C-alpha cells in the first residue's frame, strides 16, 4: 500500500505526561475516537492498512508514535519506559485532546499498553482490541514454566545487554533489524519502500535505544501490579497462530481474564497479521468497534 492510499493526515506534537508525542490524525474531527498503538520496531506508519478503512467508517483516527519512537520524545533511562509510563502517555493524550474515552487498538508493545490501560484506567477505554499479545498475567505465568517460550523470547534477554544490540542490529544499514523482521513474517510482507520509511524512523537520534528500553524496563523496572487482573470491558483479541515469538496457547487463557472477551484465531497469519491479512483484520476490527 502506498501513501497515495492514505487519507489526508494531520501531524501534531501533543504534550502529555511530561513529554511530547508525535501524533497523526485522520478522519472527521467529530468522529468517535480510535487510538492505534504500534509496537516494536514500528511507528505510526505501521497502521497504514487500517487508517483508511477506519476513516471511511467515520472514526477520528489517532495514531501516536509511542515514547522513544520516530519523532516522539525519547527520555533517557530504562525506568522511563516502564509500562506504566506509556499507559500514562495514552491517558494524557486523551486529556490533551479533550476525550473522556476512546476505543484502543494495539499490536505488540502497543497491545501491552492496551491491556494495561484496560486494567489500570478502564474508565478511559470504551472498547479494546489487542493483536498477538497475551494478558500480562498469562505471560508472567507462562514464561517460566514453558522452556519453548523462553526460547521464542530470546531477543527479550539479548536486548538487556547494554549497547551491543544497538551495534549489531543497526550495522550495515540496519541489516540485523531487517533480519529480525524478515524471518518472522510471510514473504514480501514489508516492501523495500516501506522498509525505507522504517529505516528513516530507526535512524533518528536516540530512537533505537528508546525502542530497546521498553524491553529492558520489562525485566528491570519495578511496576506495581494492577488492583485486579480482570478486564471488565469489551475486549477483542486477534491472534495470528503462526507467530514465532509467542505461543498461541496464551490466547484462550488471556480471554479467560475478560468478562466480555472474544478471541479470533487467524491460522494464516504470523505476529504481523495487520500487515499480512489486512482485509480480514479490518473486517474483524470494524465489526467489533461498531457493535452497540
C-alpha positions as CSV (number, residue, x, y, z in Angstrom):
1,X,0.0,0.0,0.0
2,X,1.4,3.4,-1.0
3,X,1.0,6.7,0.7
4,X,-1.5,7.6,-2.1
5,X,-4.0,5.2,-0.5
6,X,-3.9,7.1,2.8
7,X,-6.5,9.7,3.6
8,X,-5.4,13.3,4.4
9,X,-3.3,13.3,7.5
10,X,-2.5,15.9,10.1
11,X,0.7,15.7,12.1
12,X,0.9,17.4,15.5
13,X,3.1,17.3,18.6
14,X,1.0,16.7,21.7
15,X,2.2,17.3,25.2
16,X,1.3,14.5,27.6
17,X,2.7,13.1,30.8
18,X,5.8,15.4,30.7
19,X,6.8,14.8,27.1
20,X,5.8,15.4,23.5
21,X,4.4,12.7,21.3
22,X,4.2,13.0,17.5
23,X,0.6,12.1,16.7
24,X,-1.0,11.5,13.3
25,X,-4.7,12.4,12.9
26,X,-7.2,11.3,10.2
27,X,-10.9,11.3,9.7
28,X,-13.6,13.7,10.8
29,X,-12.9,15.9,13.9
30,X,-16.3,15.0,15.3
31,X,-15.9,11.2,14.7
32,X,-15.7,8.7,17.5
33,X,-12.0,8.5,18.6
34,X,-10.0,5.3,17.9
35,X,-6.4,5.3,19.1
36,X,-3.9,2.9,17.4
37,X,-0.8,2.0,19.3
38,X,2.1,0.4,17.4
39,X,4.8,-1.9,18.7
40,X,8.4,-2.8,18.1
41,X,10.1,-1.9,15.8
42,X,7.4,0.2,14.1
43,X,5.9,3.7,14.3
44,X,2.6,5.3,13.3
45,X,3.1,4.1,9.7
46,X,2.7,0.5,10.8
47,X,-1.1,1.1,10.8
48,X,-1.2,2.3,7.2
49,X,-3.5,-0.6,6.2
50,X,-6.0,0.3,8.9
51,X,-6.3,4.0,8.8
52,X,-8.3,4.4,5.6
53,X,-11.0,1.8,6.5
54,X,-11.5,3.4,9.9
55,X,-11.8,6.9,8.4
56,X,-14.2,5.6,5.8
57,X,-16.3,4.2,8.7
58,X,-16.4,7.7,10.2
59,X,-13.9,7.4,13.0
60,X,-11.5,10.0,14.2
61,X,-8.2,8.0,13.9
62,X,-5.4,9.0,16.3
63,X,-2.0,7.3,15.8
64,X,0.9,8.4,18.0
65,X,4.5,7.4,17.8
66,X,5.0,6.0,21.2
67,X,7.7,7.3,23.5
68,X,11.2,6.5,22.2
69,X,10.0,6.1,18.6
70,X,10.4,8.1,15.5
71,X,9.5,11.8,16.1
72,X,8.3,11.5,19.7
73,X,10.4,12.4,22.7
74,X,13.0,9.8,23.8
75,X,13.5,10.2,27.5
76,X,16.7,8.8,28.9
77,X,17.0,5.9,31.3
78,X,15.3,2.5,31.4
79,X,12.8,3.4,34.1
80,X,11.3,6.0,31.7
81,X,10.0,3.0,29.6
82,X,8.3,1.0,32.4
83,X,4.8,0.0,31.2
84,X,3.0,2.5,33.5
85,X,4.7,5.4,31.7
86,X,3.3,4.7,28.2
87,X,-0.1,3.9,29.8
88,X,0.1,7.4,31.4
89,X,1.0,8.8,28.0
90,X,-2.2,7.4,26.5
91,X,-4.3,8.7,29.3
92,X,-2.6,12.1,29.0
93,X,-3.2,12.1,25.2
94,X,-7.0,11.7,25.8
95,X,-6.8,14.5,28.3
96,X,-4.9,16.8,25.9
97,X,-7.5,16.1,23.2
98,X,-10.5,16.5,25.4
99,X,-11.8,12.9,25.3
100,X,-13.2,11.1,28.3
101,X,-12.9,7.8,26.5
102,X,-11.7,6.2,23.3
103,X,-11.5,2.8,21.6
104,X,-8.0,1.5,21.7
105,X,-6.3,-0.9,19.3
106,X,-2.7,-2.2,19.9
107,X,-0.2,-4.5,18.4
108,X,2.9,-6.0,20.0
109,X,4.0,-3.4,22.7
110,X,1.0,-1.3,21.7
111,X,-1.2,-4.3,22.7
112,X,0.7,-4.5,26.0
113,X,-0.2,-0.9,26.7
114,X,-3.8,-1.5,25.8
115,X,-4.1,-4.5,28.2
116,X,-2.6,-2.3,30.9
117,X,-5.0,0.5,30.1
118,X,-7.9,-1.8,30.4
119,X,-6.6,-2.9,33.8
120,X,-5.4,0.4,35.2
121,X,-7.7,3.0,33.6
122,X,-10.7,1.1,32.4
123,X,-12.9,4.2,32.7
124,X,-10.9,5.7,29.7
125,X,-11.4,2.7,27.4
126,X,-14.7,2.2,25.6
127,X,-13.5,-0.9,23.8
128,X,-10.1,-2.6,23.4
129,X,-8.5,-4.7,20.6
130,X,-5.2,-6.4,21.1
131,X,-3.2,-8.1,18.4
132,X,-0.9,-11.1,19.2
133,X,0.0,-10.2,22.8
134,X,-1.5,-12.0,25.8
135,X,-2.9,-10.7,29.1
136,X,0.1,-9.7,31.2
137,X,-0.8,-12.3,34.0
138,X,-0.8,-15.1,31.4
139,X,2.6,-14.2,30.0
140,X,4.1,-13.9,33.5
141,X,2.8,-17.3,34.4
142,X,3.6,-18.9,31.1
143,X,7.2,-17.8,30.6
144,X,8.9,-19.6,33.5
145,X,7.0,-22.8,33.0
146,X,7.4,-23.2,29.3
147,X,11.0,-23.6,28.1
148,X,9.9,-23.3,24.4
149,X,8.5,-19.8,25.2
150,X,11.8,-18.8,26.8
151,X,13.5,-19.9,23.5
152,X,10.9,-17.9,21.5
153,X,11.6,-14.8,23.7
154,X,15.4,-14.9,23.2
155,X,15.5,-11.4,21.9
156,X,14.0,-10.0,25.2
157,X,17.0,-11.3,27.1
158,X,19.5,-10.2,24.4
159,X,18.1,-6.7,24.4
160,X,19.1,-6.4,28.1
161,X,22.7,-6.2,27.1
162,X,23.9,-2.5,27.1
163,X,24.9,-1.1,23.7
164,X,25.6,-4.4,21.9
165,X,22.1,-4.8,20.4
166,X,22.2,-1.2,19.1
167,X,25.5,-2.0,17.3
168,X,24.6,-5.4,15.9
169,X,21.1,-4.6,14.8
170,X,22.0,-1.1,13.4
171,X,25.1,-2.2,11.5
172,X,25.1,-2.3,7.7
173,X,22.1,-0.1,7.3
174,X,20.0,-2.0,9.8
175,X,20.7,-5.4,8.4
176,X,20.2,-7.1,11.7
177,X,16.9,-5.4,12.4
178,X,15.7,-6.2,8.9
179,X,16.6,-9.9,9.5
180,X,14.6,-9.8,12.7
181,X,11.5,-8.7,10.8
182,X,12.0,-10.7,7.6
183,X,12.5,-14.0,9.3
184,X,9.3,-13.7,11.3
185,X,6.6,-13.0,8.7
186,X,5.2,-14.2,5.5
187,X,7.3,-13.5,2.4
188,X,7.0,-10.0,0.9
189,X,5.1,-8.6,3.9
190,X,7.3,-5.5,4.0
191,X,8.2,-3.9,0.7
192,X,11.5,-2.1,0.2
193,X,9.6,1.2,0.1
194,X,8.0,0.5,3.5
195,X,11.3,-0.6,5.0
196,X,12.9,2.7,3.8
197,X,10.3,4.5,5.8
198,X,11.1,2.3,8.8
199,X,14.9,2.9,8.5
200,X,14.3,6.6,8.5
201,X,12.5,6.3,11.8
202,X,15.1,4.0,13.3
203,X,17.9,6.4,12.3
204,X,16.5,9.3,14.4
205,X,19.0,10.1,17.2
206,X,18.3,8.0,20.3
207,X,15.4,6.2,18.7
208,X,16.7,2.6,18.8
209,X,17.9,2.8,22.3
210,X,14.5,4.2,23.3
211,X,12.8,1.3,21.5
212,X,15.0,-1.3,23.2
213,X,14.4,0.3,26.6
214,X,10.8,-0.9,26.5
215,X,12.3,-4.5,26.7
216,X,14.9,-3.5,29.3
217,X,12.3,-2.0,31.5
218,X,10.2,-5.2,31.2
219,X,12.8,-7.0,33.3
220,X,14.5,-4.2,35.2
221,X,11.8,-1.7,36.2
222,X,9.6,-2.3,39.3
223,X,5.9,-1.6,38.4
224,X,3.1,-2.3,40.9
225,X,0.5,-4.8,39.7
226,X,-3.0,-3.5,38.8
227,X,-5.5,-3.8,41.6
228,X,-7.3,-6.7,39.7
229,X,-6.3,-8.9,36.8
230,X,-9.9,-8.9,35.4
231,X,-10.7,-6.9,32.3
232,X,-14.2,-5.7,32.7
233,X,-14.9,-4.1,29.3
234,X,-15.4,-5.3,25.7
235,X,-12.2,-6.9,24.5
236,X,-11.2,-8.4,21.2
237,X,-8.0,-10.5,20.9
238,X,-6.8,-11.2,17.4
239,X,-4.1,-13.8,17.2
240,X,-2.0,-15.0,14.2
241,X,-1.3,-18.6,15.1
242,X,2.0,-18.7,13.1
243,X,3.6,-16.2,15.5
244,X,7.2,-17.2,16.0
245,X,7.6,-15.1,19.2
246,X,4.6,-16.1,21.3
247,X,2.7,-19.4,21.9
248,X,-0.9,-19.4,20.7
249,X,-1.8,-21.3,23.9
250,X,-1.7,-18.0,25.7
251,X,-4.6,-16.6,23.6
252,X,-7.5,-18.5,25.1
253,X,-6.0,-18.3,28.6
254,X,-6.0,-14.5,28.1
255,X,-9.7,-14.3,27.2
256,X,-10.5,-16.2,30.5
257,X,-9.5,-12.9,32.3
258,X,-12.1,-10.9,30.3
259,X,-15.7,-10.6,31.4
260,X,-16.6,-9.6,27.8
261,X,-13.8,-11.0,25.8
262,X,-13.7,-12.5,22.3
263,X,-10.9,-14.4,20.6
264,X,-10.3,-14.7,16.9
265,X,-7.5,-17.2,15.9
266,X,-6.2,-16.4,12.4
267,X,-4.4,-19.6,11.1
268,X,-2.8,-17.9,8.0
269,X,-1.0,-15.1,9.8
270,X,2.1,-14.6,12.0
271,X,2.9,-11.9,14.5
272,X,2.4,-9.3,11.8
273,X,-1.2,-10.0,11.0
274,X,-2.3,-6.4,10.4
275,X,0.2,-6.3,7.5
276,X,-0.3,-9.8,6.1
277,X,-4.0,-10.1,6.1
278,X,-5.2,-6.5,6.4
279,X,-8.6,-7.0,4.9
280,X,-9.5,-9.7,7.4
281,X,-8.1,-7.8,10.3
282,X,-10.0,-4.7,9.2
283,X,-13.2,-6.6,8.8
284,X,-13.0,-8.0,12.4
285,X,-11.9,-4.7,13.8
286,X,-14.7,-2.7,12.3
287,X,-17.3,-5.2,13.2
288,X,-16.2,-5.1,16.8
289,X,-15.8,-1.4,17.1
290,X,-19.3,-0.8,15.6
291,X,-21.0,-3.2,18.0
292,X,-23.6,-1.5,20.2
